[in-house]
Amino acid sequence: MQKKAFITGITGQDGSYLAELLLSKGYEVHGLIRRSSTFNTARIDHLYLDPHDPAAKLFLHYGDLSDGSRLVTLLSQIRPDEVYNLAAQSHVRVSFDEPEHTADTTGTGTIRLLEAVRLSGIKTRFYQASSSELYGATPPPQNETTPFYPRSPYGAAKLYSFWITKNYREAYDMFAVNGILFNHESPRRGETFVTRKITRAVAAIKAGTQDSVYLGNLDSIRDWGYAAEYVEGMWRMLQVDEPDDFVLATGGNFTVRTFLETAFSHAGLNWEDHVKFDERYLRPTEVDALIGDASKAEAKLGWKATVDTAELARIMVDADIAALASPGKHYVDKVYLESWGTK
């Protein structure tokens, strides 16, 4: 029988890649979107067919993680085989400005969805999008046994979601897993996240429409991977016999400064001529270094990152340069997507 999947956060970076992956595997995909007076579905528009079309496999439903009764109704109607909770207020710096909203969506939203699974009585497999921000101040390398020490309202909200997911797994015998994903980026990354902010600036400076970009801490160390291949790791977590928690990461370490150097040099530019400091982009509590150890995922899921941070930076720069050259055109990440059929 054809499998069904339900994705919250389907219009985001990870949600769009996951929808592509599941559709390529023959799934019927249902996504949760928030009602808005403007369209916010650009990342998945290339996947969408009119629901009246017999070939349609992607269906969108209005709802929100703040509305538990709506979640129960949708899950009871759709009865998905797999549920992926990717929705959140996911910007770490913004979480300091909106801590209550972050707690409600990123934290409490998870238990609303878990309760909806339980109350609807469906038999499904549940994926919770956890984050390397759980580790915060704990020194790297970090894996599934490393103690958590979040350093932001976002990290604290994700910590609640991690433990409540594990609790529902143990209390209700629910197939529920946490994917602890280290930083993963792509041409579809939101424009205010530092990697995309950098690559968009590179493209604009190269085109002569911008002269400089303002950034905060350049010394933070991160393990940046390619989001397009991380979603396959999410899917694999729900295909194993027993539920468990997994880290997905490249194992590499790049400072923001090194990412800058790689991105600007790829376009033939010197980053020091264009980057300016703005203390408004500093966090009240910084996270110095996040470097993941994904050996458990490789051993048990057969998953391993193939795109390192340097290649990722070049992919993103090329995409943003192409986007400026052809405004409004959807950019397909062919580097990885073309390999899905062989995996």
C-alpha positions as CSV (number, residue, x, y, z in Angstrom):
1,M,0.0,0.0,0.0
2,Q,1.1,3.6,-0.7
3,K,2.5,5.2,2.5
4,K,1.3,8.5,3.8
5,A,3.4,11.1,5.5
6,F,2.4,14.2,7.5
7,I,5.0,17.1,7.7
8,T,4.8,20.2,9.8
9,G,7.1,22.9,8.6
10,I,6.7,21.7,5.0
11,T,7.3,25.1,3.6
12,G,10.7,25.5,5.3
13,Q,14.1,24.4,4.0
14,D,14.0,20.9,5.5
15,G,10.3,20.4,4.8
16,S,10.6,21.1,1.1
17,Y,13.6,18.7,0.7
18,L,11.8,16.0,2.8
19,A,8.6,16.4,0.6
20,E,10.7,15.9,-2.5
21,L,12.4,12.8,-1.1
22,L,9.2,11.2,0.0
23,L,7.4,11.9,-3.2
24,S,10.3,10.4,-5.1
25,K,9.8,7.2,-3.0
26,G,6.1,7.1,-3.9
27,Y,4.6,8.5,-0.7
28,E,1.4,10.6,-0.5
29,V,2.5,13.7,1.4
30,H,0.4,15.9,3.5
31,G,1.8,19.2,4.8
32,L,0.7,21.6,7.6
33,I,0.8,25.3,6.6
34,R,-0.3,28.4,8.5
35,R,-3.0,30.6,7.0
36,S,-1.6,33.9,5.6
37,S,-2.9,36.7,3.3
38,T,0.2,36.2,1.2
39,F,1.6,32.9,-0.3
40,N,4.5,31.4,1.6
41,T,4.9,28.2,-0.4
42,A,7.7,29.1,-2.7
43,R,10.0,26.2,-1.7
44,I,7.3,23.6,-2.6
45,D,5.5,25.3,-5.5
46,H,7.4,23.1,-8.0
47,L,6.0,20.0,-6.3
48,Y,2.4,21.1,-6.1
49,L,-0.4,19.9,-8.4
50,D,-4.1,20.9,-8.2
51,P,-5.7,18.4,-5.7
52,H,-8.3,17.7,-8.4
53,D,-5.6,16.2,-10.6
54,P,-5.5,12.4,-10.3
55,A,-1.7,12.6,-10.3
56,A,-1.6,14.8,-7.2
57,K,0.4,13.3,-4.3
58,L,1.0,16.5,-2.3
59,F,-1.8,18.0,-0.2
60,L,-1.7,21.0,2.1
61,H,-3.8,21.7,5.1
62,Y,-4.2,24.8,7.2
63,G,-3.3,24.5,10.8
64,D,-0.8,25.5,13.5
65,L,1.1,23.8,16.3
66,S,-0.7,26.2,18.7
67,D,-4.0,24.5,17.8
68,G,-4.1,21.1,19.4
69,S,-7.7,20.2,18.4
70,R,-6.9,21.0,14.7
71,L,-4.0,18.6,14.9
72,V,-6.2,15.8,16.3
73,T,-8.7,16.4,13.5
74,L,-6.1,16.3,10.7
75,L,-4.3,13.2,12.0
76,S,-7.6,11.4,12.5
77,Q,-8.6,12.2,8.9
78,I,-5.2,11.6,7.2
79,R,-4.0,8.6,9.3
80,P,-0.4,9.0,8.2
81,D,2.1,6.2,8.5
82,E,4.8,8.7,9.4
83,V,4.7,12.1,11.1
84,Y,7.7,14.5,10.8
85,N,7.6,17.5,13.2
86,L,9.9,20.1,11.6
87,A,7.9,23.2,12.5
88,A,9.5,25.7,14.9
89,Q,10.6,29.2,15.5
90,S,14.1,28.2,14.5
91,H,16.2,31.3,14.6
92,V,18.5,31.1,17.6
93,R,19.2,34.9,17.9
94,V,15.5,35.7,17.5
95,S,14.6,33.4,20.3
96,F,16.2,35.8,22.7
97,D,13.9,38.5,21.4
98,E,10.8,36.2,21.4
99,P,11.4,33.7,24.1
100,E,7.8,33.0,25.0
101,H,6.7,32.5,21.3
102,T,9.7,30.2,20.9
103,A,8.8,28.2,23.9
104,D,5.2,27.9,22.6
105,T,6.0,26.8,19.1
106,T,9.3,25.0,19.4
107,G,8.6,23.4,22.8
108,T,4.9,23.1,23.6
109,G,4.0,22.6,20.0
110,T,5.7,19.3,20.1
111,I,3.6,17.9,23.0
112,R,0.5,19.1,21.2
113,L,1.4,17.1,18.2
114,L,2.4,14.1,20.3
115,E,-0.9,14.3,22.1
116,A,-2.7,14.5,18.8
117,V,-1.0,11.3,17.7
118,R,-2.1,9.6,21.0
119,L,-5.6,10.9,21.1
120,S,-6.3,10.2,17.4
121,G,-5.4,6.5,18.1
122,I,-3.4,6.2,14.9
123,K,-0.5,3.8,14.6
124,T,2.3,6.0,13.2
125,R,6.0,6.6,13.4
126,F,7.0,10.1,14.8
127,Y,10.1,12.1,14.0
128,Q,11.1,15.1,16.2
129,A,13.5,17.6,14.8
130,S,16.0,18.1,17.6
131,S,19.1,20.3,17.3
132,S,22.8,20.5,18.1
133,E,21.9,23.7,20.1
134,L,20.9,21.2,22.8
135,Y,24.7,20.8,23.5
136,G,25.4,24.5,23.8
137,A,28.3,25.0,26.2
138,T,29.3,21.3,26.3
139,P,32.7,20.9,24.5
140,P,32.9,19.0,21.2
141,P,32.8,16.5,19.7
142,Q,29.1,15.8,20.6
143,N,27.2,12.6,20.1
144,E,24.1,10.9,21.5
145,T,25.6,10.4,25.0
146,T,27.0,13.9,25.4
147,P,25.4,15.9,28.2
148,F,23.1,18.8,27.1
149,Y,23.7,22.4,28.1
150,P,21.5,24.7,25.9
151,R,22.5,28.4,25.8
152,S,19.4,30.0,24.3
153,P,15.6,30.0,24.6
154,Y,15.6,28.1,21.3
155,G,18.0,25.4,22.7
156,A,16.0,25.2,25.9
157,A,12.7,24.7,24.0
158,K,14.3,22.0,21.9
159,L,15.5,20.3,25.1
160,Y,11.9,20.1,26.3
161,S,10.9,18.7,22.9
162,F,13.7,16.1,23.0
163,W,12.7,14.8,26.5
164,I,8.9,14.8,25.9
165,T,9.4,12.8,22.7
166,K,11.5,10.3,24.6
167,N,8.9,10.3,27.4
168,Y,6.0,9.5,25.0
169,R,8.1,6.7,23.5
170,E,8.5,5.1,26.9
171,A,5.1,5.9,28.4
172,Y,2.9,5.0,25.5
173,D,5.1,2.6,23.5
174,M,5.1,5.1,20.7
175,F,7.6,4.8,17.8
176,A,9.1,8.3,18.4
177,V,12.6,9.3,17.5
178,N,14.8,12.4,17.9
179,G,17.0,13.5,15.1
180,I,19.7,15.6,16.6
181,L,20.8,17.5,13.4
182,F,23.9,19.7,13.4
183,N,23.7,22.9,11.3
184,H,22.5,22.0,7.8
185,E,22.2,24.6,5.1
186,S,21.3,24.9,1.4
187,P,20.2,27.4,-1.2
188,R,16.7,27.2,0.4
189,R,18.0,28.4,3.8
190,G,16.2,31.4,5.2
191,E,17.8,34.7,4.2
192,T,18.5,35.8,7.8
193,F,20.5,32.7,8.8
194,V,24.2,33.5,8.7
195,T,25.3,31.2,5.9
196,R,22.6,32.3,3.5
197,K,23.1,35.9,4.6
198,I,26.7,35.5,3.5
199,T,26.0,33.8,0.2
200,R,23.3,36.3,-0.8
201,A,25.7,39.1,0.0
202,V,28.4,37.5,-2.1
203,A,26.0,37.3,-5.1
204,A,24.8,40.9,-4.6
205,I,28.3,42.3,-4.2
206,K,29.5,40.3,-7.3
207,A,26.5,41.8,-9.2
208,G,27.4,45.3,-8.0
209,T,24.0,45.9,-6.2
210,Q,25.5,45.7,-2.7
211,D,28.8,46.8,-1.2
212,S,28.9,45.3,2.3
213,V,27.3,42.9,4.8
214,Y,27.1,43.3,8.6
215,L,27.8,40.3,10.8
216,G,28.4,39.4,14.5
217,N,30.7,36.8,16.0
218,L,33.1,35.4,13.3
219,D,34.8,32.9,15.6
220,S,32.0,30.5,16.3
221,I,32.8,27.0,15.1
222,R,30.0,25.0,13.4
223,D,29.6,21.6,11.7
224,W,27.7,22.8,8.6
225,G,26.2,20.1,6.3
226,Y,23.9,20.0,3.3
227,A,20.2,19.9,4.2
228,A,19.3,18.0,1.0
229,E,21.0,14.9,2.2
230,Y,20.1,15.3,5.9
231,V,16.4,14.7,5.2
232,E,17.3,11.2,4.0
233,G,18.7,10.6,7.5
234,M,15.4,11.6,8.9
235,W,13.6,9.2,6.8
236,R,16.0,6.3,7.6
237,M,15.4,6.9,11.3
238,L,11.7,5.9,10.8
239,Q,12.6,2.7,8.8
240,V,14.5,0.8,11.5
241,D,12.9,-1.9,13.7
242,E,13.2,0.0,17.0
243,P,13.0,3.7,17.7
244,D,16.2,5.4,18.8
245,D,17.8,8.9,18.8
246,F,20.5,9.8,16.3
247,V,23.0,12.6,15.6
248,L,23.4,13.7,12.0
249,A,26.6,15.7,11.2
250,T,29.6,15.9,8.9
251,G,32.2,15.9,11.7
252,G,33.9,18.9,10.2
253,N,34.5,22.3,11.9
254,F,34.4,25.7,10.2
255,T,34.4,29.1,11.8
256,V,32.1,31.7,10.4
257,R,35.3,33.5,9.2
258,T,36.3,30.4,7.2
259,F,32.9,30.1,5.6
260,L,33.2,33.8,4.6
261,E,36.6,33.2,3.1
262,T,35.4,30.2,1.1
263,A,32.2,31.9,-0.1
264,F,33.8,35.2,-1.1
265,S,36.8,33.6,-2.8
266,H,34.6,31.3,-4.9
267,A,33.2,34.5,-6.4
268,G,36.6,36.1,-6.8
269,L,36.1,38.5,-3.9
270,N,38.1,39.4,-0.8
271,W,35.7,39.1,2.2
272,E,37.7,41.6,4.3
273,D,36.8,44.4,1.8
274,H,33.1,43.9,2.4
275,V,32.3,42.5,5.9
276,K,31.5,44.9,8.8
277,F,30.8,44.1,12.5
278,D,27.5,44.9,14.2
279,E,27.1,43.9,17.9
280,R,23.3,43.6,17.4
281,Y,24.0,40.2,15.9
282,L,25.8,38.9,19.0
283,R,23.9,36.5,21.2
284,P,23.6,37.2,25.0
285,T,25.1,33.8,25.6
286,E,27.3,32.4,22.8
287,V,27.8,28.8,21.7
288,D,31.5,28.5,20.9
289,A,31.8,25.1,19.1
290,L,29.4,22.5,17.8
291,I,31.0,19.5,16.1
292,G,29.0,16.3,15.6
293,D,29.9,12.7,15.8
294,A,27.5,10.8,13.5
295,S,29.2,7.4,13.8
296,K,26.0,5.8,15.3
297,A,23.9,6.9,12.3
298,E,26.5,5.5,9.9
299,A,26.6,2.2,11.7
300,K,22.8,1.7,12.3
301,L,21.3,3.7,9.4
302,G,23.9,3.5,6.8
303,W,23.9,7.3,6.6
304,K,26.9,9.5,6.1
305,A,27.3,13.1,5.0
306,T,29.0,13.4,1.6
307,V,29.0,17.2,1.1
308,D,31.5,19.1,3.3
309,T,31.2,22.7,4.4
310,A,33.5,24.1,1.7
311,E,31.5,22.4,-1.1
312,L,28.3,23.6,0.6
313,A,29.4,27.2,0.6
314,R,30.2,26.9,-3.2
315,I,26.8,25.4,-3.9
316,M,25.0,28.2,-2.1
317,V,27.0,30.9,-3.7
318,D,26.4,29.5,-7.2
319,A,22.6,29.2,-6.4
320,D,22.4,32.8,-5.2
321,I,24.3,34.1,-8.2
322,A,21.9,32.1,-10.4
323,A,18.9,33.5,-8.5
324,L,20.0,37.1,-9.1
325,A,20.4,36.3,-12.8
326,S,17.0,34.8,-13.1
327,P,14.6,36.4,-10.5
328,G,11.6,34.2,-9.6
329,K,13.0,31.0,-11.0
330,H,13.1,28.0,-8.7
331,Y,16.6,26.7,-8.2
332,V,17.0,22.9,-8.0
333,D,20.0,21.6,-6.1
334,K,21.0,19.1,-8.8
335,V,24.3,18.2,-7.0
336,Y,22.5,16.0,-4.6
337,L,19.0,15.5,-5.8
338,E,20.1,13.7,-9.0
339,S,21.7,11.0,-6.8
340,W,18.5,10.1,-4.9
341,G,17.6,7.5,-7.4
342,T,20.8,5.5,-6.7
343,K,20.5,5.5,-2.9
